Amino acid sequence: MTAPDDDSPHWSLRLYVSGASPHSAQALETVRRLCDEELAGQVELEVVDVADEPDLAARDRIVAVPTLVRRLPPPPRQLVGDLADVDRVRAGLDLGPPPSQPPVPGAP
């Protein structure tokens, strides 16, 4: 057995969307923000338009969009529907508590 490659992503996500629908666009924005801010350098994000790749959607048993599939780390998970709420997406991915926000100047 070989050791995992340290350069390989620790997270593998697949986001199923439907064209340029508002819900799909919001889901993509939310997921990309999480990937950029919290999983930078550790994630592989694949975006799949179900109209372009219906066979892939069928293989993953996608019945609604948007759907975010966490392929790695195990166990696999699917988050279906409104993915605009970043806290809901974080919880669904098991990312733990959000990183602390910097203090606001002048706040008590």
Biopython code that builds the backbone (N, CA, C, O; Angstrom):
import numpy as np
from Bio.PDB.StructureBuilder import StructureBuilder

atoms = [
    (1, "MET", "N", (0.850, -1.179, 0.000)),
    (1, "MET", "CA", (0.000, 0.000, 0.000)),
    (1, "MET", "C", (0.889, 1.233, 0.000)),
    (1, "MET", "O", (1.836, 1.323, 0.782)),
    (2, "THR", "N", (0.587, 2.179, -0.872)),
    (2, "THR", "CA", (1.399, 3.389, -0.943)),
    (2, "THR", "C", (0.744, 4.497, -0.149)),
    (2, "THR", "O", (-0.472, 4.510, 0.042)),
    (3, "ALA", "N", (1.557, 5.416, 0.306)),
    (3, "ALA", "CA", (1.053, 6.569, 1.050)),
    (3, "ALA", "C", (0.343, 7.510, 0.094)),
    (3, "ALA", "O", (0.742, 7.624, -1.065)),
    (4, "PRO", "N", (-0.711, 8.191, 0.558)),
    (4, "PRO", "CA", (-1.396, 9.128, -0.316)),
    (4, "PRO", "C", (-0.477, 10.267, -0.708)),
    (4, "PRO", "O", (0.380, 10.685, 0.071)),
    (5, "ASP", "N", (-0.657, 10.760, -1.904)),
    (5, "ASP", "CA", (0.129, 11.876, -2.410)),
    (5, "ASP", "C", (-0.284, 13.140, -1.666)),
    (5, "ASP", "O", (-1.460, 13.502, -1.659)),
    (6, "ASP", "N", (0.686, 13.818, -1.035)),
    (6, "ASP", "CA", (0.382, 15.021, -0.272)),
    (6, "ASP", "C", (-0.141, 16.145, -1.149)),
    (6, "ASP", "O", (-0.794, 17.061, -0.650)),
    (7, "ASP", "N", (0.137, 16.094, -2.466)),
    (7, "ASP", "CA", (-0.332, 17.130, -3.366)),
    (7, "ASP", "C", (-1.762, 16.877, -3.836)),
    (7, "ASP", "O", (-2.372, 17.753, -4.449)),
    (8, "SER", "N", (-2.301, 15.697, -3.560)),
    (8, "SER", "CA", (-3.650, 15.398, -4.019)),
    (8, "SER", "C", (-4.668, 16.096, -3.119)),
    (8, "SER", "O", (-4.407, 16.320, -1.937)),
    (9, "PRO", "N", (-5.834, 16.439, -3.687)),
    (9, "PRO", "CA", (-6.847, 17.104, -2.874)),
    (9, "PRO", "C", (-7.378, 16.178, -1.785)),
    (9, "PRO", "O", (-7.490, 14.969, -1.987)),
    (10, "HIS", "N", (-7.698, 16.743, -0.655)),
    (10, "HIS", "CA", (-8.268, 15.983, 0.449)),
    (10, "HIS", "C", (-9.786, 15.921, 0.323)),
    (10, "HIS", "O", (-10.432, 15.076, 0.943)),
    (11, "TRP", "N", (-10.355, 16.821, -0.481)),
    (11, "TRP", "CA", (-11.792, 16.910, -0.695)),
    (11, "TRP", "C", (-12.076, 16.762, -2.174)),
    (11, "TRP", "O", (-11.355, 17.304, -3.012)),
    (12, "SER", "N", (-13.123, 16.031, -2.491)),
    (12, "SER", "CA", (-13.601, 15.928, -3.863)),
    (12, "SER", "C", (-15.096, 16.212, -3.848)),
    (12, "SER", "O", (-15.875, 15.465, -3.255)),
    (13, "LEU", "N", (-15.487, 17.296, -4.503)),
    (13, "LEU", "CA", (-16.881, 17.716, -4.544)),
    (13, "LEU", "C", (-17.354, 17.766, -5.984)),
    (13, "LEU", "O", (-16.598, 18.122, -6.888)),
    (14, "ARG", "N", (-18.605, 17.408, -6.186)),
    (14, "ARG", "CA", (-19.212, 17.515, -7.513)),
    (14, "ARG", "C", (-20.536, 18.253, -7.327)),
    (14, "ARG", "O", (-21.398, 17.821, -6.562)),
    (15, "LEU", "N", (-20.683, 19.369, -8.035)),
    (15, "LEU", "CA", (-21.900, 20.169, -7.952)),
    (15, "LEU", "C", (-22.690, 19.998, -9.234)),
    (15, "LEU", "O", (-22.216, 20.330, -10.321)),
    (16, "TYR", "N", (-23.895, 19.478, -9.098)),
    (16, "TYR", "CA", (-24.793, 19.322, -10.243)),
    (16, "TYR", "C", (-25.690, 20.544, -10.320)),
    (16, "TYR", "O", (-26.325, 20.925, -9.336)),
    (17, "VAL", "N", (-25.736, 21.159, -11.501)),
    (17, "VAL", "CA", (-26.530, 22.357, -11.725)),
    (17, "VAL", "C", (-27.368, 22.178, -12.984)),
    (17, "VAL", "O", (-27.210, 21.213, -13.731)),
    (18, "SER", "N", (-28.262, 23.133, -13.193)),
    (18, "SER", "CA", (-29.091, 23.134, -14.393)),
    (18, "SER", "C", (-28.917, 24.470, -15.095)),
    (18, "SER", "O", (-29.586, 25.449, -14.765)),
    (19, "GLY", "N", (-28.014, 24.503, -16.063)),
    (19, "GLY", "CA", (-27.798, 25.718, -16.840)),
    (19, "GLY", "C", (-27.509, 26.915, -15.964)),
    (19, "GLY", "O", (-26.721, 26.845, -15.021)),
    (20, "ALA", "N", (-28.163, 28.018, -16.295)),
    (20, "ALA", "CA", (-27.928, 29.267, -15.575)),
    (20, "ALA", "C", (-29.104, 29.611, -14.671)),
    (20, "ALA", "O", (-29.404, 30.788, -14.474)),
    (21, "SER", "N", (-29.774, 28.604, -14.120)),
    (21, "SER", "CA", (-30.907, 28.882, -13.235)),
    (21, "SER", "C", (-30.421, 29.658, -12.012)),
    (21, "SER", "O", (-29.280, 29.485, -11.584)),
    (22, "PRO", "N", (-31.275, 30.510, -11.449)),
    (22, "PRO", "CA", (-30.866, 31.295, -10.275)),
    (22, "PRO", "C", (-30.406, 30.427, -9.103)),
    (22, "PRO", "O", (-29.420, 30.759, -8.446)),
    (23, "HIS", "N", (-31.102, 29.323, -8.831)),
    (23, "HIS", "CA", (-30.696, 28.452, -7.714)),
    (23, "HIS", "C", (-29.336, 27.809, -7.983)),
    (23, "HIS", "O", (-28.517, 27.677, -7.073)),
    (24, "SER", "N", (-29.102, 27.416, -9.217)),
    (24, "SER", "CA", (-27.810, 26.822, -9.566)),
    (24, "SER", "C", (-26.695, 27.849, -9.454)),
    (24, "SER", "O", (-25.613, 27.542, -8.953)),
    (25, "ALA", "N", (-26.953, 29.069, -9.917)),
    (25, "ALA", "CA", (-25.942, 30.132, -9.833)),
    (25, "ALA", "C", (-25.606, 30.443, -8.380)),
    (25, "ALA", "O", (-24.436, 30.625, -8.042)),
    (26, "GLN", "N", (-26.622, 30.506, -7.512)),
    (26, "GLN", "CA", (-26.386, 30.777, -6.091)),
    (26, "GLN", "C", (-25.624, 29.627, -5.442)),
    (26, "GLN", "O", (-24.727, 29.855, -4.629)),
    (27, "ALA", "N", (-25.972, 28.405, -5.792)),
    (27, "ALA", "CA", (-25.263, 27.244, -5.250)),
    (27, "ALA", "C", (-23.797, 27.280, -5.650)),
    (27, "ALA", "O", (-22.917, 27.032, -4.826)),
    (28, "LEU", "N", (-23.536, 27.588, -6.907)),
    (28, "LEU", "CA", (-22.156, 27.649, -7.389)),
    (28, "LEU", "C", (-21.376, 28.728, -6.652)),
    (28, "LEU", "O", (-20.222, 28.515, -6.278)),
    (29, "GLU", "N", (-21.998, 29.884, -6.441)),
    (29, "GLU", "CA", (-21.325, 30.971, -5.714)),
    (29, "GLU", "C", (-20.993, 30.549, -4.282)),
    (29, "GLU", "O", (-19.881, 30.779, -3.806)),
    (30, "THR", "N", (-21.952, 29.938, -3.606)),
    (30, "THR", "CA", (-21.740, 29.504, -2.221)),
    (30, "THR", "C", (-20.635, 28.455, -2.128)),
    (30, "THR", "O", (-19.742, 28.562, -1.288)),
    (31, "VAL", "N", (-20.697, 27.454, -2.981)),
    (31, "VAL", "CA", (-19.719, 26.361, -2.929)),
    (31, "VAL", "C", (-18.329, 26.873, -3.297)),
    (31, "VAL", "O", (-17.348, 26.508, -2.649)),
    (32, "ARG", "N", (-18.232, 27.705, -4.319)),
    (32, "ARG", "CA", (-16.914, 28.252, -4.684)),
    (32, "ARG", "C", (-16.330, 29.093, -3.564)),
    (32, "ARG", "O", (-15.128, 29.035, -3.304)),
    (33, "ARG", "N", (-17.176, 29.880, -2.895)),
    (33, "ARG", "CA", (-16.679, 30.704, -1.789)),
    (33, "ARG", "C", (-16.125, 29.816, -0.677)),
    (33, "ARG", "O", (-15.047, 30.090, -0.148)),
    (34, "LEU", "N", (-16.848, 28.760, -0.319)),
    (34, "LEU", "CA", (-16.346, 27.835, 0.705)),
    (34, "LEU", "C", (-15.037, 27.185, 0.271)),
    (34, "LEU", "O", (-14.104, 27.055, 1.064)),
    (35, "CYS", "N", (-14.980, 26.780, -0.990)),
    (35, "CYS", "CA", (-13.757, 26.143, -1.500)),
    (35, "CYS", "C", (-12.582, 27.111, -1.453)),
    (35, "CYS", "O", (-11.481, 26.737, -1.050)),
    (36, "ASP", "N", (-12.815, 28.353, -1.862)),
    (36, "ASP", "CA", (-11.739, 29.347, -1.900)),
    (36, "ASP", "C", (-11.301, 29.782, -0.509)),
    (36, "ASP", "O", (-10.111, 29.975, -0.262)),
    (37, "GLU", "N", (-12.261, 29.938, 0.400)),
    (37, "GLU", "CA", (-11.948, 30.491, 1.716)),
    (37, "GLU", "C", (-11.524, 29.444, 2.739)),
    (37, "GLU", "O", (-10.704, 29.734, 3.611)),
    (38, "GLU", "N", (-12.064, 28.238, 2.649)),
    (38, "GLU", "CA", (-11.804, 27.265, 3.709)),
    (38, "GLU", "C", (-11.119, 25.990, 3.251)),
    (38, "GLU", "O", (-10.532, 25.274, 4.062)),
    (39, "LEU", "N", (-11.189, 25.703, 1.967)),
    (39, "LEU", "CA", (-10.599, 24.457, 1.476)),
    (39, "LEU", "C", (-9.542, 24.713, 0.410)),
    (39, "LEU", "O", (-9.188, 23.808, -0.346)),
    (40, "ALA", "N", (-9.042, 25.927, 0.347)),
    (40, "ALA", "CA", (-8.080, 26.294, -0.696)),
    (40, "ALA", "C", (-6.900, 25.330, -0.703)),
    (40, "ALA", "O", (-6.293, 25.062, 0.334)),
    (41, "GLY", "N", (-6.585, 24.816, -1.885)),
    (41, "GLY", "CA", (-5.465, 23.905, -2.039)),
    (41, "GLY", "C", (-5.750, 22.475, -1.606)),
    (41, "GLY", "O", (-4.895, 21.601, -1.744)),
    (42, "GLN", "N", (-6.957, 22.230, -1.077)),
    (42, "GLN", "CA", (-7.297, 20.897, -0.579)),
    (42, "GLN", "C", (-8.484, 20.286, -1.291)),
    (42, "GLN", "O", (-8.918, 19.189, -0.940)),
    (43, "VAL", "N", (-9.026, 20.986, -2.300)),
    (43, "VAL", "CA", (-10.301, 20.555, -2.864)),
    (43, "VAL", "C", (-10.256, 20.482, -4.379)),
    (43, "VAL", "O", (-9.603, 21.284, -5.046)),
    (44, "GLU", "N", (-10.965, 19.500, -4.895)),
    (44, "GLU", "CA", (-11.216, 19.399, -6.326)),
    (44, "GLU", "C", (-12.723, 19.568, -6.489)),
    (44, "GLU", "O", (-13.503, 18.761, -5.983)),
    (45, "LEU", "N", (-13.130, 20.623, -7.199)),
    (45, "LEU", "CA", (-14.543, 20.894, -7.426)),
    (45, "LEU", "C", (-14.857, 20.680, -8.894)),
    (45, "LEU", "O", (-14.246, 21.295, -9.767)),
    (46, "GLU", "N", (-15.808, 19.810, -9.157)),
    (46, "GLU", "CA", (-16.273, 19.555, -10.518)),
    (46, "GLU", "C", (-17.714, 20.053, -10.608)),
    (46, "GLU", "O", (-18.559, 19.678, -9.796)),
    (47, "VAL", "N", (-17.985, 20.897, -11.596)),
    (47, "VAL", "CA", (-19.337, 21.406, -11.811)),
    (47, "VAL", "C", (-19.911, 20.705, -13.032)),
    (47, "VAL", "O", (-19.306, 20.720, -14.104)),
    (48, "VAL", "N", (-21.074, 20.092, -12.870)),
    (48, "VAL", "CA", (-21.699, 19.303, -13.927)),
    (48, "VAL", "C", (-23.078, 19.883, -14.231)),
    (48, "VAL", "O", (-23.929, 19.984, -13.347)),
    (49, "ASP", "N", (-23.288, 20.261, -15.489)),
    (49, "ASP", "CA", (-24.609, 20.691, -15.939)),
    (49, "ASP", "C", (-25.363, 19.436, -16.369)),
    (49, "ASP", "O", (-24.927, 18.727, -17.276)),
    (50, "VAL", "N", (-26.489, 19.164, -15.722)),
    (50, "VAL", "CA", (-27.214, 17.922, -16.004)),
    (50, "VAL", "C", (-27.737, 17.867, -17.437)),
    (50, "VAL", "O", (-27.956, 16.779, -17.969)),
    (51, "ALA", "N", (-27.938, 19.017, -18.065)),
    (51, "ALA", "CA", (-28.383, 19.024, -19.466)),
    (51, "ALA", "C", (-27.271, 18.546, -20.390)),
    (51, "ALA", "O", (-27.536, 17.926, -21.420)),
    (52, "ASP", "N", (-26.022, 18.836, -20.020)),
    (52, "ASP", "CA", (-24.877, 18.438, -20.835)),
    (52, "ASP", "C", (-24.412, 17.016, -20.548)),
    (52, "ASP", "O", (-23.896, 16.341, -21.439)),
    (53, "GLU", "N", (-24.590, 16.556, -19.310)),
    (53, "GLU", "CA", (-24.090, 15.236, -18.914)),
    (53, "GLU", "C", (-25.150, 14.445, -18.145)),
    (53, "GLU", "O", (-24.962, 14.135, -16.968)),
    (54, "PRO", "N", (-26.268, 14.117, -18.810)),
    (54, "PRO", "CA", (-27.338, 13.401, -18.104)),
    (54, "PRO", "C", (-26.925, 12.005, -17.629)),
    (54, "PRO", "O", (-27.439, 11.525, -16.619)),
    (55, "ASP", "N", (-26.012, 11.353, -18.337)),
    (55, "ASP", "CA", (-25.587, 10.008, -17.923)),
    (55, "ASP", "C", (-24.845, 10.040, -16.589)),
    (55, "ASP", "O", (-25.026, 9.158, -15.749)),
    (56, "LEU", "N", (-24.008, 11.064, -16.401)),
    (56, "LEU", "CA", (-23.280, 11.202, -15.139)),
    (56, "LEU", "C", (-24.259, 11.478, -13.999)),
    (56, "LEU", "O", (-24.125, 10.926, -12.906)),
    (57, "ALA", "N", (-25.234, 12.329, -14.262)),
    (57, "ALA", "CA", (-26.251, 12.613, -13.247)),
    (57, "ALA", "C", (-27.037, 11.350, -12.901)),
    (57, "ALA", "O", (-27.331, 11.102, -11.732)),
    (58, "ALA", "N", (-27.374, 10.559, -13.903)),
    (58, "ALA", "CA", (-28.108, 9.313, -13.653)),
    (58, "ALA", "C", (-27.262, 8.335, -12.848)),
    (58, "ALA", "O", (-27.771, 7.665, -11.949)),
    (59, "ARG", "N", (-25.979, 8.251, -13.166)),
    (59, "ARG", "CA", (-25.089, 7.331, -12.448)),
    (59, "ARG", "C", (-24.985, 7.704, -10.967)),
    (59, "ARG", "O", (-24.904, 6.827, -10.106)),
    (60, "ASP", "N", (-24.989, 9.019, -10.674)),
    (60, "ASP", "CA", (-24.923, 9.472, -9.278)),
    (60, "ASP", "C", (-26.309, 9.588, -8.639)),
    (60, "ASP", "O", (-26.441, 10.044, -7.503)),
    (61, "ARG", "N", (-27.345, 9.170, -9.385)),
    (61, "ARG", "CA", (-28.729, 9.180, -8.899)),
    (61, "ARG", "C", (-29.195, 10.575, -8.488)),
    (61, "ARG", "O", (-29.803, 10.756, -7.433)),
    (62, "ILE", "N", (-28.901, 11.545, -9.329)),
    (62, "ILE", "CA", (-29.312, 12.922, -9.080)),
    (62, "ILE", "C", (-30.754, 13.080, -9.543)),
    (62, "ILE", "O", (-31.067, 12.838, -10.709)),
    (63, "VAL", "N", (-31.631, 13.486, -8.633)),
    (63, "VAL", "CA", (-33.046, 13.643, -8.967)),
    (63, "VAL", "C", (-33.503, 15.094, -8.906)),
    (63, "VAL", "O", (-34.607, 15.410, -9.350)),
    (64, "ALA", "N", (-32.673, 15.981, -8.364)),
    (64, "ALA", "CA", (-33.004, 17.399, -8.277)),
    (64, "ALA", "C", (-31.708, 18.196, -8.339)),
    (64, "ALA", "O", (-30.642, 17.704, -7.971)),
    (65, "VAL", "N", (-31.816, 19.423, -8.806)),
    (65, "VAL", "CA", (-30.659, 20.309, -8.834)),
    (65, "VAL", "C", (-31.040, 21.635, -8.196)),
    (65, "VAL", "O", (-32.200, 22.040, -8.258)),
    (66, "PRO", "N", (-30.084, 22.311, -7.588)),
    (66, "PRO", "CA", (-28.694, 21.897, -7.463)),
    (66, "PRO", "C", (-28.515, 20.803, -6.413)),
    (66, "PRO", "O", (-29.254, 20.723, -5.432)),
    (67, "THR", "N", (-27.518, 19.971, -6.652)),
    (67, "THR", "CA", (-27.115, 18.934, -5.708)),
    (67, "THR", "C", (-25.600, 18.962, -5.589)),
    (67, "THR", "O", (-24.885, 18.928, -6.591)),
    (68, "LEU", "N", (-25.120, 19.025, -4.358)),
    (68, "LEU", "CA", (-23.685, 18.970, -4.092)),
    (68, "LEU", "C", (-23.364, 17.586, -3.553)),
    (68, "LEU", "O", (-23.953, 17.140, -2.568)),
    (69, "VAL", "N", (-22.424, 16.912, -4.205)),
    (69, "VAL", "CA", (-22.014, 15.574, -3.793)),
    (69, "VAL", "C", (-20.608, 15.659, -3.211)),
    (69, "VAL", "O", (-19.670, 16.101, -3.874)),
    (70, "ARG", "N", (-20.484, 15.230, -1.965)),
    (70, "ARG", "CA", (-19.152, 15.109, -1.363)),
    (70, "ARG", "C", (-18.703, 13.685, -1.617)),
    (70, "ARG", "O", (-19.248, 12.736, -1.054)),
    (71, "ARG", "N", (-17.695, 13.547, -2.477)),
    (71, "ARG", "CA", (-17.172, 12.223, -2.813)),
    (71, "ARG", "C", (-16.060, 11.828, -1.853)),
    (71, "ARG", "O", (-15.962, 10.665, -1.461)),
    (72, "LEU", "N", (-15.239, 12.763, -1.481)),
    (72, "LEU", "CA", (-14.168, 12.585, -0.495)),
    (72, "LEU", "C", (-14.200, 13.780, 0.442)),
    (72, "LEU", "O", (-14.499, 14.889, -0.001)),
    (73, "PRO", "N", (-13.911, 13.597, 1.687)),
    (73, "PRO", "CA", (-13.608, 12.360, 2.396)),
    (73, "PRO", "C", (-14.877, 11.537, 2.620)),
    (73, "PRO", "O", (-15.988, 12.066, 2.617)),
    (74, "PRO", "N", (-14.682, 10.221, 2.816)),
    (74, "PRO", "CA", (-15.834, 9.368, 3.077)),
    (74, "PRO", "C", (-16.482, 9.743, 4.415)),
    (74, "PRO", "O", (-15.817, 10.339, 5.262)),
    (75, "PRO", "N", (-17.716, 9.422, 4.620)),
    (75, "PRO", "CA", (-18.629, 8.780, 3.682)),
    (75, "PRO", "C", (-19.180, 9.799, 2.686)),
    (75, "PRO", "O", (-19.228, 10.993, 2.980)),
    (76, "PRO", "N", (-19.593, 9.330, 1.510)),
    (76, "PRO", "CA", (-20.186, 10.243, 0.532)),
    (76, "PRO", "C", (-21.464, 10.872, 1.095)),
    (76, "PRO", "O", (-22.173, 10.269, 1.901)),
    (77, "ARG", "N", (-21.733, 12.097, 0.648)),
    (77, "ARG", "CA", (-22.939, 12.811, 1.083)),
    (77, "ARG", "C", (-23.517, 13.568, -0.086)),
    (77, "ARG", "O", (-22.806, 13.903, -1.033)),
    (78, "GLN", "N", (-24.806, 13.838, -0.022)),
    (78, "GLN", "CA", (-25.469, 14.687, -1.009)),
    (78, "GLN", "C", (-26.257, 15.764, -0.281)),
    (78, "GLN", "O", (-26.996, 15.483, 0.663)),
    (79, "LEU", "N", (-26.086, 17.002, -0.736)),
    (79, "LEU", "CA", (-26.883, 18.122, -0.258)),
    (79, "LEU", "C", (-27.742, 18.553, -1.437)),
    (79, "LEU", "O", (-27.221, 18.877, -2.504)),
    (80, "VAL", "N", (-29.045, 18.558, -1.249)),
    (80, "VAL", "CA", (-29.974, 18.791, -2.351)),
    (80, "VAL", "C", (-30.802, 20.037, -2.079)),
    (80, "VAL", "O", (-31.242, 20.280, -0.955)),
    (81, "GLY", "N", (-31.006, 20.829, -3.141)),
    (81, "GLY", "CA", (-31.924, 21.963, -3.050)),
    (81, "GLY", "C", (-31.209, 23.275, -2.858)),
    (81, "GLY", "O", (-30.149, 23.510, -3.439)),
    (82, "ASP", "N", (-31.792, 24.133, -2.039)),
    (82, "ASP", "CA", (-31.281, 25.485, -1.847)),
    (82, "ASP", "C", (-29.937, 25.443, -1.125)),
    (82, "ASP", "O", (-29.863, 25.100, 0.055)),
    (83, "LEU", "N", (-28.889, 25.792, -1.842)),
    (83, "LEU", "CA", (-27.542, 25.792, -1.263)),
    (83, "LEU", "C", (-27.039, 27.213, -1.041)),
    (83, "LEU", "O", (-25.829, 27.439, -1.000)),
    (84, "ALA", "N", (-27.953, 28.175, -0.897)),
    (84, "ALA", "CA", (-27.559, 29.563, -0.686)),
    (84, "ALA", "C", (-27.067, 29.802, 0.739)),
    (84, "ALA", "O", (-26.254, 30.698, 0.967)),
    (85, "ASP", "N", (-27.542, 29.025, 1.688)),
    (85, "ASP", "CA", (-27.180, 29.203, 3.095)),
    (85, "ASP", "C", (-25.827, 28.551, 3.364)),
    (85, "ASP", "O", (-25.711, 27.327, 3.430)),
    (86, "VAL", "N", (-24.819, 29.386, 3.514)),
    (86, "VAL", "CA", (-23.454, 28.879, 3.665)),
    (86, "VAL", "C", (-23.315, 28.012, 4.916)),
    (86, "VAL", "O", (-22.554, 27.045, 4.909)),
    (87, "ASP", "N", (-24.034, 28.341, 5.986)),
    (87, "ASP", "CA", (-23.943, 27.539, 7.210)),
    (87, "ASP", "C", (-24.539, 26.147, 6.999)),
    (87, "ASP", "O", (-24.031, 25.165, 7.539)),
    (88, "ARG", "N", (-25.609, 26.064, 6.220)),
    (88, "ARG", "CA", (-26.213, 24.763, 5.905)),
    (88, "ARG", "C", (-25.251, 23.911, 5.076)),
    (88, "ARG", "O", (-25.115, 22.710, 5.309)),
    (89, "VAL", "N", (-24.593, 24.538, 4.117)),
    (89, "VAL", "CA", (-23.634, 23.809, 3.279)),
    (89, "VAL", "C", (-22.447, 23.354, 4.125)),
    (89, "VAL", "O", (-21.986, 22.220, 3.993)),
    (90, "ARG", "N", (-21.955, 24.237, 4.992)),
    (90, "ARG", "CA", (-20.835, 23.873, 5.883)),
    (90, "ARG", "C", (-21.204, 22.657, 6.729)),
    (90, "ARG", "O", (-20.427, 21.710, 6.853)),
    (91, "ALA", "N", (-22.404, 22.700, 7.309)),
    (91, "ALA", "CA", (-22.848, 21.592, 8.158)),
    (91, "ALA", "C", (-22.981, 20.309, 7.340)),
    (91, "ALA", "O", (-22.587, 19.236, 7.797)),
    (92, "GLY", "N", (-23.529, 20.417, 6.149)),
    (92, "GLY", "CA", (-23.694, 19.246, 5.299)),
    (92, "GLY", "C", (-22.382, 18.618, 4.876)),
    (92, "GLY", "O", (-22.305, 17.411, 4.649)),
    (93, "LEU", "N", (-21.349, 19.442, 4.771)),
    (93, "LEU", "CA", (-20.024, 18.943, 4.400)),
    (93, "LEU", "C", (-19.198, 18.522, 5.612)),
    (93, "LEU", "O", (-18.088, 18.013, 5.457)),
    (94, "ASP", "N", (-19.727, 18.728, 6.813)),
    (94, "ASP", "CA", (-18.998, 18.441, 8.058)),
    (94, "ASP", "C", (-17.712, 19.252, 8.157)),
    (94, "ASP", "O", (-16.658, 18.717, 8.501)),
    (95, "LEU", "N", (-17.803, 20.537, 7.856)),
    (95, "LEU", "CA", (-16.619, 21.393, 7.939)),
    (95, "LEU", "C", (-16.343, 21.882, 9.352)),
    (95, "LEU", "O", (-15.307, 22.502, 9.592)),
    (96, "GLY", "N", (-17.233, 21.622, 10.283)),
    (96, "GLY", "CA", (-17.021, 22.092, 11.636)),
    (96, "GLY", "C", (-17.449, 23.541, 11.771)),
    (96, "GLY", "O", (-18.077, 24.091, 10.867)),
    (97, "PRO", "N", (-17.114, 24.166, 12.897)),
    (97, "PRO", "CA", (-17.537, 25.552, 13.109)),
    (97, "PRO", "C", (-16.855, 26.488, 12.119)),
    (97, "PRO", "O", (-15.738, 26.225, 11.675)),
    (98, "PRO", "N", (-17.536, 27.590, 11.774)),
    (98, "PRO", "CA", (-16.912, 28.536, 10.847)),
    (98, "PRO", "C", (-15.663, 29.137, 11.463)),
    (98, "PRO", "O", (-15.561, 29.263, 12.683)),
    (99, "PRO", "N", (-14.712, 29.509, 10.614)),
    (99, "PRO", "CA", (-13.523, 30.161, 11.158)),
    (99, "PRO", "C", (-13.929, 31.457, 11.830)),
    (99, "PRO", "O", (-14.880, 32.115, 11.406)),
    (100, "SER", "N", (-13.208, 31.824, 12.877)),
    (100, "SER", "CA", (-13.568, 33.042, 13.599)),
    (100, "SER", "C", (-13.373, 34.253, 12.703)),
    (100, "SER", "O", (-12.426, 34.340, 11.922)),
    (101, "GLN", "N", (-14.293, 35.171, 12.846)),
    (101, "GLN", "CA", (-14.229, 36.410, 12.084)),
    (101, "GLN", "C", (-13.308, 37.381, 12.805)),
    (101, "GLN", "O", (-13.251, 37.379, 14.035)),
    (102, "PRO", "N", (-12.578, 38.220, 12.053)),
    (102, "PRO", "CA", (-11.748, 39.213, 12.723)),
    (102, "PRO", "C", (-12.629, 40.189, 13.484)),
    (102, "PRO", "O", (-13.740, 40.485, 13.044)),
    (103, "PRO", "N", (-12.153, 40.696, 14.617)),
    (103, "PRO", "CA", (-12.964, 41.626, 15.400)),
    (103, "PRO", "C", (-13.237, 42.902, 14.606)),
    (103, "PRO", "O", (-12.403, 43.372, 13.833)),
    (104, "VAL", "N", (-14.424, 43.437, 14.824)),
    (104, "VAL", "CA", (-14.809, 44.683, 14.168)),
    (104, "VAL", "C", (-14.255, 45.835, 14.988)),
    (104, "VAL", "O", (-14.500, 45.907, 16.193)),
    (105, "PRO", "N", (-13.496, 46.756, 14.347)),
    (105, "PRO", "CA", (-12.945, 47.891, 15.100)),
    (105, "PRO", "C", (-14.056, 48.692, 15.766)),
    (105, "PRO", "O", (-15.070, 49.001, 15.140)),
    (106, "GLY", "N", (-13.861, 49.023, 17.025)),
    (106, "GLY", "CA", (-14.821, 49.826, 17.766)),
    (106, "GLY", "C", (-15.957, 49.025, 18.371)),
    (106, "GLY", "O", (-16.794, 49.586, 19.078)),
    (107, "ALA", "N", (-16.008, 47.725, 18.109)),
    (107, "ALA", "CA", (-17.071, 46.900, 18.689)),
    (107, "ALA", "C", (-16.719, 46.586, 20.136)),
    (107, "ALA", "O", (-15.547, 46.413, 20.468)),
    (108, "PRO", "N", (-17.739, 46.511, 21.005)),
    (108, "PRO", "CA", (-17.455, 46.222, 22.430)),
    (108, "PRO", "C", (-16.933, 44.835, 22.648)),
    (108, "PRO", "O", (-16.652, 44.452, 23.784)),
]
sb = StructureBuilder()
sb.init_structure("model")
sb.init_model(0)
sb.init_chain("A")
sb.init_seg("    ")
for serial, (resi, resn, name, xyz) in enumerate(atoms, 1):
    if name == "N":
        sb.init_residue(resn, " ", resi, " ")
    sb.init_atom(name, np.array(xyz, "f"), 0.0, 1.0, " ", f" {name:<3s}", serial, name[0])
structure = sb.get_structure()
